Amino acid sequence: MAEAYIIDAVRTPRGIGKPGKGALSHLHPQHLAATVLKAIKERNHLETETVDDIVWSTSSQLGKQGGDLGRMAALSAGYDVKASGTTLDRFCGGGISSVNFAAASIMSGMEDCVIAGGTEMMSYTSAYAAEQANAGLPPRLMGAGHDALDELHPQTQQGVAGDAIAAIEGIDRQALDDLALVSQQRADRAIKEGRFAKSVVPVLNPDGSVALDREEFPRPETTAEGLAALKPSFEAMKNFDMGNGKTFGDQIKRRYPDLEWKGVHHAGNSSGVVDGAAAILLTSDEYAKKHNLKPRARVVAYANQGDDPTLMLNAPVPAAKKVLEKAGLTKDDIDVWEINEAFAVVAEKFIRDLDLDRAKVNPNGGSMALGHPIGATGSILIGTALDELERSGGRYGLVTMCAAGGMAPAIIIERL
């Protein structure tokens, strides 16, 4: 089997994902994707007519984020028309899956140069959802309310599931807030020390002025006292009627009738709503040598794992175990772990279940501090892991994340 090498990884800064308030919210999602594709092209002097495919991830493929962003953004970025593109959706996990699919096509020997990545403009999708609601259309609930699916696997809401998992696992709010504070502190240190500088590229307005060249979401002033004062965000969602006479809380109760739980997640210990995009260039060994490209890492192994779709957020642990087995490695071989902080309980449970050294997990902060642009986050985390391996001299990095529907993709990379 051929090797798949990572040549470069770039991303935008993450802008606050609120319509009219975030620095990127006035831009088209295609513009954000084109920004990172253009950076990959220019930084690597890429002959774009030799790009076999562009595999892109966008979770909410609607309106401006529909219509195959991978292909259309490449054309916007000035790529040769020969560079094809496709767009996928694995909910939150798509940014890892785009890289895994790209690696697979190279490792199979069918393709030699593939760009993977993703885009999500949550400022746009939230505005779009509001427009749909104003028009009297039901919310998009990822399968919730579909009778056949619901009978087999009661569907609920992610935050409600996160609160339920915390109760099941005996993880209290204090532990979740402690992790959120560490995330902010680590992100602040990483930004001040320039740890993201190698990968972050500025986003320009159409007139050439700078729209955003720094992370917009972090709150370095966060304190333990401030986190403790925040009200739970998902208590009201437990009683949300999905339109079929069932509430999100009812759905959990159908599976766990004796479970009693309270809200422990809030804006401070949940992932931030942001806009962002990322791109990763992968090639075969032959292509890299022919085009004088120096590989930074190789893809060692990847895996996909499904788990309980009602609790929804628990697949990262079995996914990590699966990809470690595929790679012939143990947890002690991993120098950098990136587990997406969709909700604090996801990362906290991951650390506890695998008995990890906390210093190696999200060493530069995570989505609680930096934000989670759904379809792009996985690609961002792979680039972040690579940058940290190079900075610290580590060898292996493992990246995984929960995804709606009870899934988790995972990948292990090796620094070269």
N, C-alpha and C positions, 0 to 999 in steps of 0.2 A: 504493500500500500504506500502511495506517495505521501510525502509530508506536506502539510499546509502551514505556511509561515505568515506571521503577522509582520507587516512591513511598517505600518504607521497607524496611529489612532488619534483622531481629533474630535473635539466637541465644542459646542457653543457654551458660553456661560448660561446659567439657568435664570430666566426672568420670572418674576412673580406672575402666576397664572390667573390673573383677574382682569376681566375686560376693562380697558381704559386705564388700568393702574400699573400694570407691568410694562417694563421698557421694551418688550418684544410684542406686546399684545396687538399692536396695529399692523403687524406684518402678516403676510400670507404664509401658511405652513410650508408651502413649496419653496419660499424664499429661505426659510431656516434650513431646510434640507439641502438646498443648493449651496448654501454657505459652507457647510462642511464638505460637500463633494468637491467644491471648487478648491478648498484648502488642501484636500488630499491630492488633487491633480497638480496643484502648483508646488506643494512642498516636495513632491516626489518626481517632478518633471514627467508625469505620467502621459504616455501616448494613449489617449482615451479610445482610439479605434481598436486597441488590443484588449480592452476590458471585456471579458466574456459575459459578465452579468453584474447587476446591482441588486442585492437582496435587501429589501427595506422592511422595517417594522413600523406599523402605525396601528394602535389599538382601536381608536374610534374613527373608523373609516367612513366618515360622513361629511357631506357638504364639501368644504374646501380641503378636507383631509381625505377625501375619496379620490377615485380616479387614478390609482397606481402612482403614488408619490415617488416611488423609486425611479421609475422611468421619466416622469415629467420633470422632476427636480434635476435629473442628470442633463436633460436637454436645456433647462434653465441655467445650469452651471457651465454650459458651453461644451459639453461632451460630444464626441463624434456620434453620429446617429447609429453607428454600429454597436454602441454600448447598450445592450438591452437592460431591462429592469423589471422587477416584480415587487409586490408588496404583500406582506403576511400579517396575520393577527394571532398572537398567542396571549392576548390580554397583556398583563404586566411583563410576561416573560419573553415577549417578541424580540427584544433587543439582544438577548442571548441567542435565541433561535436563529435570527438572521445570520449571526456569525457562525453558528453550528452548521447551518445549511450551506453557507459559502465554503466552509472548511471541507464539508463532505464532498462537494462537487470537485474540489481540487484533489482531495485524497483519493477519490475514485479514478482520477486520471482523465476525467472528461473535460475539465476546464483548468485554466492556468492563472487567471487573474480575475478575482471577484472582489467587489466592494460590498461590505455589509454595514448596516446601521439602522437608524430609526429616528423618527420625529414624533413629537406630541406637543401640540399647542393647547394646553388645558384652558387657557383664557378663551380660545375660540370654541372649544367643545362645550364649555359651561354656558357660554352665550347661546350656542346653538340649541342646547337642551332647554334653556329658558324660553327660546322662541317656540320650540315644539310644545312646551307646556302651555304657553300662552295661546297656542292654536288649538288646545284641547286634546293633544295627542298624549298617550301614556308614556311614562319614562322608560328608558331602555334599561332593563334589569338583568341582562345577561342570562336569560332563560327562566328567571323567576316568573311563576304564573303559568308556564306552559304545562298543561295538565299531565301529559305522559311523562315528561322529565320530572316534574315535581312529585309525582307519585313514587318514583324510584329514588330520587335524590332531592329532598327538600332544599330549595334554593333560598339563600338569605343574602344579607348585605355584609361587606367585608369588615366594617368596623364592629358590627354586632357580633360577627364570628370571632373577631380578635378579642373582644371582651369575654366571650364565652370560653375561649381557649385559655385565657388567663385564669379563669375560675377553675377549669378542669385541671390545669397544671399547678395550681396553687401559687401563682406568681402575682404578687401584690403590686399596687400602684407605685409604691415607693421604689421598687426595683426597676419598674418601667421608666419612671421619671429620672432615676439615677443614670440609666442608659442614655436617655435623651440629652441630659446635661453633658455627658461625656461626648456624645456626637457633636454637639455645638462647640465644645472646647477643642476637639480634635480638628474640626473643620476650620475653626478660627486659626489654629496653629498652622495648618496646611496652607491656608491662604496667605498668611503673613510670611511664611517661609518660601513661598513660590512653588509649592509642590505640584500645583496644577498647571503651571505656566507652560510646560512643554506641550500640553494637549489642547489648551483652550485657545480658540481663535475668536476674534471679535466679530460681532454681527453688525453689518453696515446697513444703513437705510438705503433705499433706491437712489438717493442723491449723493451717496458716498460718505455722508456723515456717520458717526458712530452711534448706533442704537444701544449697544451694550457690550462692554469689554471686561466685565467683572461679575462675580456671583451676586445676585440681587436678593436672594432669599434668606441667607443666614442671619441669625440673631445672636451675635457674640455676647450681648449684654444679658443673656438668659441666666437666671439663677435658680437654685433649688426652690427657693421661696416662691418665685414667680411661677414655676411649673406647678407647685402644690396648690396654688390659688386658682388654677384654670378649671373650669367646669367640664365634666365629661361630655363628649360630643355625640355619643351614639345612644344615649338613654332613650331619647324620643324616637329614634329609628326602630327600637324594639317594637313599638306600637304602630309602625307605618303599615297601612293597608296596601297590599300589593295589587289590589284590584280584583282579587278573587275571594275576598272575605278572610284571608289569612294575613297575619302580620309577620314581620321578620323574626320577632321573638317566638311566635308560634312555631316557626319552622325549626328553630333550634330545639324547642320542647318536643317536637315530634320524634327527634332522634335521642334526646337526652331529657326525658320527662321529669326527672328528679333534680335537674340542675337549676340552681339559683345563682344568678350572677348580677353584678352591678357594673356600671360603666367605669372603666379605668383608663381608657384612651381619650385623648383630647388633642387640640391643635399642636401642643408642644411635644407630645410623644408619638405622633403619627407623621407620615410622610407629607412633605410640603407640596402644594399645588403649584406647578411651575410650567413654563414653556422651555423646550430645549431640543437639541438634535445632536447626533454623533455619527461618525463614520469610521470604519476600520478597513484598511487595505490588506488583503490576503493574496498570496501568490504561491505557485509551486517553486521548487528549488531551481528548476530549469529557467523559469521566467525571471526569477530574481537575478540569476547570474547573467542572463542575456541582456537585461536592462540595467545592470549595475545597481541593483537595490540591495541594501543590507538588512536582512531579517533581524527583527528585535526579539521575536519569540516564535515558538512553534505551538500548534495545538496538539496537546498530548491525548486528550480524550474528551468526549462529551456524552451526555446522557439526558434522557427525559423521564420524568416520573409523575404518575398520577396518584392522587390520594383522595380522601373524603371530600367530596364537593360541597357538603353542607358546612363543615368547618373551614374548608376552602384554603387555609393558609399554612397547612402542615406538611406540604410535600418537600420543602427544601432539605430536611434532614435525610429522608430516604434517597433523595436525588444526589446528595453529597456522598452518601455511602456507595451508591451505585457507580458514580463516576470514578471514585477512588478505586473501586474494584476493577473497573475497566482499565484504569491506568496502571494497575499493579502497584499502587502507592498506599500509604497509610496516612492518617491525619497528621502524624508527626513529620511527614515529608513536606507539608504545606507551610510555606512561609508567610503568605498573605491570603486571608479569607475576605471575600466581599459577599456579604449577605444583605440583600436589600432591606432597608428599614421601612417596609411598607407600614408596619405598626411595630411599636417597641416589642410586643410579645413575640413577634416572628424572630427577631434577632436574639432576644433573651432566651427563648426556648432552644434555638439553634445552638447557642453557646453552651447551655446546660446539657442538652441531650448528647452532644459530641464531646463534652468536657474539654473545651478549647481554652487556650491561652488568650485571654481577652485582649492582650496587647497586639495580637496578630489579626484581630477581627475588626474590619472597617477602621484601620489605623488613621485614616484621614477624614473621619466622620462619614455620615451616611445621609440617607434621604430625609431623616428627621431634621437635619440641619441644612441640607443643600437642596432638597426637593426631589420629586420623583416624576419626571415627564414620561409617563407610562411606557409607550412603545420605544422610547429611546434609552431608558435607564440601563437596561442590560448591556448595551454597547458602551455606554458611559463607564459602567463598572469594570468592564474588561480593560478599557484604556487606563482607568485609575489603578487597577491591580498591576498592569504592566509598568506604569510609571513608578509605582511604589517598589516593585521588584528591582527596577534599575537603580532607584535611589538608595535602597537598603542593601542591595547585593544579594537578595534572596533568589531562589531558583524557581519554585513552583507557586502558582497562584490558583485558587479555586474560587469560582464565581457562581452563585446561584441565587434564586429569588422565587418567591411564591407568585402564583398567577391565579386569577379567577378561574372557577371551575375545578379547583383543587389540583393544580399542576405545578411543576417546577422543572425548568431546564437547568442544566449545569454544564460547566466547562472547566477544564484544567489547562493552563498554559505554562510553558517553561521558558524562562528568560534565556536568551542566547548571548 
